[in-house]
Amino acid sequence: MPVLNRIADYADEMKGWRRHLHQHPELEFACHDTAAFIVARLREMGVDEVHDGIATSGVVGIINGSGDGPTIGLRADMDALPIVELTGADHASTVPGKMHACGHDGHVTMLLGAAKYLCETRRFKGRVALLFQPAEEDGGGGNVMVQEGVMDRFGVSEVYGIHNAPGVPFGHFQTNSGALMASVDTAFVYVTGKGGHAATPHDCIDPIVAVVAMVQAVQTIITRNVYALDEVVISVTQIHAGTASNIIPEEAMFCATIRCFNPEVRKLLKKRFYEIVEGHAAAFGVKARVDYDWGYPATVNHPSQAEFAVSVAQEISGEAAVNGQSPREMGSEDFSYMLEARPGAYLFLGTGPGAGLHHPAYDFNDEAAPVGASFFARLVERALPL
């Protein structure tokens, strides 16, 4: 089964929705105009219940089916990124320094398209909970929605989500039946020594050499503390120190992103990171402070729900276009919190050639929206058959 015919009829309308959202990006929890746009569309469609103000600017819409049954949750993230857009598109961002560089405008559009179809047809029993979530990129809006009781309040029994994937062939789906994306933690290390003239380093305590040693040493966590088959990434992404060529600074800092899949390995990484920083601080005679941000957990699909989602994707795109054993990747997602709260699955939908995610030239492929909407709609009809 390809794109549902009725949803194909919405293609131009969906393009209009998506491009409006693209022109008006909002960050983190401050997605108020985006939420107002979503609420207006849901009410036009005849969604039975519309609840806003969840996790500051999140929206939940409820569609009742034609009979009693459980509730399936479908999630779309809403927030944009602090990037200056370079697409040159007619529908480019109108907000300086902000753009939808990750396709969340497309995710919202896919879920709105599915909502319109499900409101019209209601060929399912039970209910659908449309979960429009802020602050995926930064802030953990998915966790806030869970903490505010969305799953219990609306009786969600299973939850599903999609992320677009530029560079993957158009209409192809990718997922697996376990860990799909990594956890992400961020460490900020602030080192204080004793500044002074660079010509007299013996009168100083140089924080720069301490930071350099720490940066090199934390890489040994991967090679000497972690089992070789447990995938781990530790990437130092910032080093800041100094103001002039003839001054040894008082302070220096570095930042690292730390990613893995195994919760026990995650604990080990934090423990060893602190030990290495503290040990090197003592060795170099500096003081060190670590701010360790315990971030998103790994995104782990539930096997039976992932297998079911694969079968639905095969209806939409054909068996050859669906990889249900996709390799896991080191990116992260706060949909992970929803999967910790309820069984479900997360999938990638290929959008064809184009700039990659988080790139200033990225733009969501509007032709993919009906594909994603069809997946959501068929998933509901098959999970909650009349």
C-alpha positions in Angstrom: 0.0 0.0 0.0 1.5 3.4 -1.0 0.6 6.8 0.5 -3.1 6.7 1.5 -5.1 8.3 -1.3 -7.0 10.6 1.0 -3.8 11.8 2.6 -2.3 12.4 -0.8 -5.2 14.8 -1.4 -3.9 16.9 1.5 -0.4 17.3 0.0 -0.7 20.9 -1.0 -2.4 21.9 2.3 0.3 20.0 4.2 3.0 21.8 2.2 1.4 25.1 3.3 1.4 24.1 6.9 5.0 23.0 6.8 6.3 26.1 5.1 4.4 28.4 7.5 6.0 26.6 10.4 9.4 26.8 8.7 9.0 30.6 8.4 8.2 31.0 12.1 10.7 28.9 14.1 10.8 28.9 17.9 13.3 27.5 20.3 13.1 25.1 23.3 10.0 25.5 25.4 9.0 28.9 23.9 7.0 27.3 21.0 3.8 29.4 21.8 3.0 30.5 18.2 3.7 27.0 16.9 1.4 25.6 19.5 -1.3 28.2 18.6 -1.0 27.2 14.9 -1.4 23.5 15.9 -4.3 24.1 18.1 -6.1 26.1 15.4 -5.6 23.3 12.9 -6.7 20.6 15.3 -9.9 22.4 16.1 -10.6 23.0 12.4 -10.3 19.2 11.9 -12.7 18.3 14.6 -10.3 16.8 17.0 -12.4 15.8 20.1 -10.2 17.2 22.8 -7.4 19.8 22.5 -5.2 20.5 25.6 -2.4 23.1 25.5 0.1 24.5 27.9 1.6 21.1 28.6 5.3 21.3 29.3 4.9 25.1 28.8 3.9 25.1 25.2 3.1 21.4 24.3 -0.2 20.3 22.9 -2.1 17.1 23.2 -5.1 16.3 20.9 -7.4 13.4 21.4 -9.3 11.7 18.6 -12.0 9.2 19.6 -12.5 6.2 17.4 -15.6 4.2 16.6 -15.7 2.1 19.7 -14.0 1.5 23.0 -10.3 0.5 23.1 -6.8 1.5 24.2 -5.1 4.8 23.4 -2.1 5.0 21.0 0.2 8.0 21.4 1.8 9.6 18.3 4.5 12.2 18.9 6.0 15.1 16.9 8.6 17.6 18.2 8.0 21.3 17.5 11.2 23.3 18.3 13.8 24.7 15.9 17.5 25.5 16.3 19.6 28.7 16.8 21.1 28.6 13.3 21.2 31.3 10.6 19.4 29.8 7.6 21.2 29.6 4.3 18.6 27.8 2.1 17.6 30.8 0.1 14.1 29.3 -0.1 11.0 31.5 -0.6 9.7 30.1 2.7 13.0 30.6 4.6 12.9 31.6 8.3 11.7 35.1 9.0 13.3 35.0 12.5 17.0 36.0 12.5 19.2 33.4 14.0 16.6 30.7 14.2 15.6 28.0 11.7 14.0 24.5 11.4 17.3 22.8 10.6 16.2 19.4 11.9 12.8 19.0 10.2 10.6 19.3 13.2 8.3 21.5 11.0 7.9 18.4 8.9 7.3 16.2 11.9 4.4 18.4 13.0 3.0 18.4 9.5 3.1 14.6 9.3 1.2 14.3 12.5 -1.3 17.0 11.5 -1.9 15.2 8.2 -2.6 11.9 10.1 -4.9 13.7 12.5 -7.0 15.1 9.7 -7.4 11.7 8.1 -8.2 10.0 11.4 -10.8 12.6 12.2 -12.5 12.1 8.9 -12.4 8.4 8.8 -12.4 7.1 12.4 -11.8 3.6 11.1 -10.4 2.5 14.5 -11.6 1.8 18.0 -10.1 3.4 21.1 -8.4 6.7 21.0 -5.4 8.5 19.5 -3.3 10.9 21.6 -1.5 13.4 19.4 1.6 14.5 21.3 3.1 17.8 20.1 6.2 18.3 22.2 8.5 21.3 22.7 12.2 21.4 23.6 13.6 18.3 22.0 16.8 19.9 20.9 17.5 21.3 24.3 15.6 21.1 27.5 14.2 17.6 27.4 10.6 18.5 26.7 9.7 14.8 26.3 10.8 14.2 29.9 8.8 17.2 31.1 5.7 15.9 29.3 6.1 12.5 31.0 6.8 14.0 34.4 3.7 16.1 34.0 1.7 12.9 33.7 0.8 12.9 30.0 0.9 9.1 29.7 -1.3 8.5 32.7 -3.6 11.5 32.2 -4.6 10.4 28.7 -4.3 6.7 29.2 -1.6 6.2 26.6 -0.7 2.5 26.2 1.9 2.6 23.4 3.8 5.5 21.8 5.4 6.0 18.4 7.5 8.6 16.7 9.3 9.4 13.4 12.4 11.4 12.5 13.2 12.5 9.0 16.5 11.3 7.6 18.1 13.3 4.7 20.6 11.2 2.7 18.5 8.0 3.1 16.5 7.1 0.0 13.2 8.8 -0.2 10.3 6.9 1.5 12.6 4.3 3.0 12.2 3.5 6.7 14.9 2.4 9.2 14.7 1.2 12.7 15.5 -1.8 14.9 14.1 -3.8 17.9 16.4 -2.4 20.6 18.8 0.5 21.3 18.5 2.8 18.3 20.2 6.0 19.6 22.7 6.7 22.3 22.4 8.4 25.7 24.1 11.8 25.8 25.8 13.5 28.8 27.8 16.7 28.8 30.7 17.5 31.0 32.0 21.1 31.6 35.4 21.2 33.4 36.6 24.4 34.9 40.3 24.5 35.9 41.8 27.2 38.1 45.6 27.7 38.5 47.7 30.8 39.1 48.2 33.3 36.3 51.2 35.3 35.5 53.8 36.3 33.0 54.5 33.6 30.3 58.2 34.3 30.7 58.2 33.1 34.3 56.0 29.9 34.3 57.8 28.7 37.5 56.0 31.5 39.3 52.6 30.3 37.9 50.4 27.3 38.0 49.4 26.7 34.4 45.8 25.6 33.9 46.4 25.0 30.2 48.8 22.1 30.6 46.4 20.6 33.1 43.5 20.8 30.7 45.6 19.4 27.8 46.5 16.4 30.0 42.9 15.9 31.1 41.7 16.0 27.5 44.2 13.3 26.4 43.5 11.1 29.5 39.8 11.0 29.2 40.2 9.2 25.9 41.7 6.3 27.7 38.4 5.6 29.3 37.2 4.2 26.0 40.4 2.2 25.3 41.2 0.9 28.8 38.0 0.9 30.9 35.2 0.0 28.5 34.7 -3.4 26.9 35.6 -3.1 23.3 32.2 -4.1 22.0 30.3 -1.5 24.1 30.1 1.5 21.7 31.2 4.7 23.4 32.0 8.2 22.2 33.8 10.9 24.2 34.4 14.0 22.1 35.9 17.1 23.5 34.2 19.9 21.7 35.4 23.1 23.4 38.7 24.3 25.0 38.8 27.9 26.2 41.8 29.6 27.8 44.0 32.7 27.7 43.9 36.2 26.3 47.4 37.0 25.0 50.6 35.3 23.9 52.6 36.5 26.9 50.1 35.7 29.7 49.6 32.4 31.5 45.9 32.6 32.4 44.3 32.0 35.7 41.6 29.7 34.3 40.9 27.3 31.5 38.0 25.0 30.6 36.9 22.3 28.4 33.7 20.6 27.4 33.0 17.0 26.3 30.0 15.1 25.0 29.8 11.5 26.3 27.6 8.9 24.6 26.8 5.2 24.9 24.0 2.7 25.0 24.4 0.7 28.2 23.2 2.2 31.5 26.0 0.5 33.5 28.6 1.8 31.0 27.1 5.2 31.4 27.7 5.2 35.1 31.2 3.9 34.6 32.0 6.8 32.2 30.9 9.4 34.7 32.9 7.8 37.5 36.1 7.5 35.5 35.7 11.0 34.1 35.6 12.5 37.6 38.5 10.4 38.7 40.7 11.4 35.8 39.9 15.1 36.3 40.4 15.0 40.0 43.6 13.0 39.7 45.1 15.3 37.1 44.1 18.4 39.1 46.1 17.0 42.1 49.1 16.1 39.9 49.2 19.6 38.3 48.4 21.6 41.5 45.3 23.2 40.1 41.7 23.2 41.3 39.0 21.6 39.0 35.3 21.7 39.1 33.2 19.4 36.9 29.6 20.2 36.0 28.3 16.9 34.6 24.9 17.2 32.9 23.2 13.8 33.0 21.3 14.1 29.7 18.9 12.1 27.6 19.0 8.3 28.1 19.4 5.9 25.2 16.5 5.6 22.8 15.5 1.9 23.1 12.7 0.5 21.0 10.5 -2.3 22.4 10.8 -5.4 20.3 7.2 -6.3 19.6 6.2 -2.6 19.0 9.2 -2.2 16.7 8.3 -5.3 14.7 4.7 -4.1 14.4 5.9 -0.7 13.2 8.1 -2.3 10.6 5.2 -4.2 9.2 3.2 -1.0 8.9 6.1 0.8 7.2 6.2 -2.1 4.8 2.6 -1.5 3.8 3.4 2.1 3.0 6.8 1.8 1.3 7.2 -1.9 0.4 9.2 -4.6 2.1 12.4 -3.7 0.2 12.3 -0.1 1.4 12.1 -1.0 5.1 15.2 -2.0 7.2 14.1 -3.4 10.5 17.6 -4.2 11.6 19.2 -0.8 11.1 22.5 -0.2 13.0 22.2 2.0 16.1 23.7 5.4 16.0 25.4 7.8 18.4 22.9 10.6 18.1 20.4 11.1 20.8 16.6 11.8 21.2 14.4 12.8 24.1 11.7 10.5 22.8 13.7 8.1 24.9 11.8 9.3 28.0 8.5 8.4 26.4 9.9 4.9 25.5 10.9 4.5 29.1 7.4 5.4 30.2 5.5 3.2 27.6 6.2 0.5 25.1 6.7 1.8 21.6 9.1 2.4 18.7 11.0 5.2 16.9 11.7 5.1 13.2 13.7 7.1 10.6 12.0 8.1 7.3 14.3 8.8 4.4 13.8 12.2 2.6 16.3 11.7 -0.2 19.3 13.8 -1.1 19.9 17.1 0.6 21.8 18.9 3.3 22.2 17.1 6.6 20.4 17.7 9.8 21.5 20.8 11.8 23.1 22.3 8.6 22.1 25.9 7.7 21.2 24.7 4.2 18.9 22.0 5.4 15.2 22.0 4.3 12.6 19.3 4.9 11.4 17.5 1.7 7.6 18.3 1.6 7.0 15.2 -0.5 7.8 13.1 2.6 5.0 14.5 4.8 2.2 12.4 3.2 4.4 9.3 3.6 4.9 9.9 7.3 1.2 10.8 7.8 0.2 7.6 6.0 2.4 5.6 8.3 0.9 7.1 11.4 -2.7 6.7 10.1 -2.2 3.0 9.1 -0.4 2.3 12.4 -3.5 3.4 14.3 -5.9 1.5 12.0 -3.9 -1.7 12.4 -3.2 -1.3 16.2 -6.9 -0.5 16.9 -8.9 -2.4 14.3 -12.7 -2.1 14.2 
